[in-house]
Amino acid sequence: MKLTDTLRKRKRPLIALGVWTLLLILLAGVGWGIVQIAAIALLLATVLGTGCYAVFRIMYTIS
């Protein structure tokens, strides 16, 4: 299975992840205090987690 086939089958979670990321960016920019800190922390965790998962899927697909 190619990576492009995997992405085609998983379009809905990618859209949900994009909406989640945009919401966190909006909260990090507009929010204040603990809301802004939590949004930045969740945004960082989301980006790092997604990046690690993408690398894992690429390595799994290659092998």
ABEGO torsion letter per residue (X at the ends): XBAAAAAAAAAAAAAAAAAAAAAAAAAAAABBEAAAAAAAAAAAAAAAAAAAAAAAAAAAAAX
